[in-house]
Amino acid sequence: MESRRIEPADRLGLVSEYYFSRKLKEVARLNAEGKDIISLAIGSPDMPPSEQTINKLCEVAHDPTAHGYQPTQGTPELREAMARFYQRWYGVALDAKSELLPLIGSKEGILHVTLAFVNPGDSVLVPNPGYPTYTSLSKLLGANIVNYNLREDNGWQPDFDELEEIVSRKSLNCKLLWTNYPNMPTGGRARMETYERLVRFAREHHVVVVNDNPYSFILNEKLLSLLQVPGAKDCCIEFNSMSKSHNMPGWRVGMCASNAEFISWILKVQSNIESGTFRGIQLAAAEAYDNSDEWHREANIETYRRRRQLAEQIMDTLGCTFDPDQAGMFLWGKIPSIYNNVEDLTERVLHQARVFITPGFIFGSNGERYIRISLCAKEEKIKEALERIKDTLPPPSL
């Protein structure tokens, strides 16, 4: 009897393995060969959460009654802490019962929101450059990807004339617009005028704007939220995450904020996919939302400022140019013209200096002449990376 080869679903042909998943295998192989690669690529905070956060997790873990299933919409304690967080830092009032939904991270939120709002064949507006998951998950779910451009000469802000032209094409049926400020990967800062125009755009064109806002605490003292704009809750959604701002990437705690109807639609999807997060993580996260101002200043401003100064020296050594006013936990820089493409530089840095930095093309075509350096490494490691690059790579003018 002839056996028939099993084939994967067609949708797998629409996406490739995530760049970091693939590249980290290479880095692991190089480390196994004794190369001792310093990674300045991934934005995974290397510092711990606050002591009160860890203590609460341990306390709840010892409670024999705390290990059962939890409500998908989160414990009241967590949702109330999220509401306090938005009121305290952004001045935005949210109803903890109906306008907030805990997420197991923003990636899951992207999935749930897309399932809640987008039919196969509908169009989704995605920034270029932008977070690759906006594109890959939308493709997996059968959406039509329409890129809109972010450019350095416009401060990495949307070109609203271009957006107007895109949505005027009736055949596209645009349902969602993804945006992300402070921007990753470019470090472009949030601007209230951009948020105001996004809300107006959403209202006029019946497009739901989703702002992904995990970086507002990192090297940024002017905290802005899309939901500060009057009427934004009626037509917009905002994600926030504890991964970056609270040093909790592996805990997988984020949030989605919007009007009660939108939240109910997203919850309908979420409740069919997830069964709630461990109670200890939820109650510890609630503690973390009440971290002191001093904790945030040292963790998110002072520590990253010291690291950023070293990253800027790496950019200078490589001959890259950058905007010193960037926010967030990365440094984004334009490569010198002597390189034909960005991997000519990043592969030399990896294999000669043994330092892993990110080529900007993974974020879209508008990132093809850029590199991204993560600040998620101890100062001594970034200093060592700087010295390796100085010692092994010739000056870019040679």
Secondary structure by P-SEA (a helix, b strand, c coil): cbbbbbbcccccccccccaaaaaaaaaaaaaaacccccccccccccccccaaaaaaaaaaaacccccccccccccaaaaaaaaaaaaacccccccccccccccccaaaaaaaaaaacccccbbbbbcccccccccaaaaaabbbbbbbbbbcccccccaaaaaaaaaccccccccbbbbbcccccccbbbbaaaaaaaaaaaaaccbbbbbbcccccccccccccccccccccccbbbbbbccccccccccccccccccaaaaaaaaaaaaaccccccaaaaaaaaaaaaccaaaaaaaccaaaaaaaaaaaaaaaaabbbbcccccccbbbbbbccccccccccaaaaaaaccbbbbbccccccccccbbbbbccccaaaaaaaaaaaaaccccccc
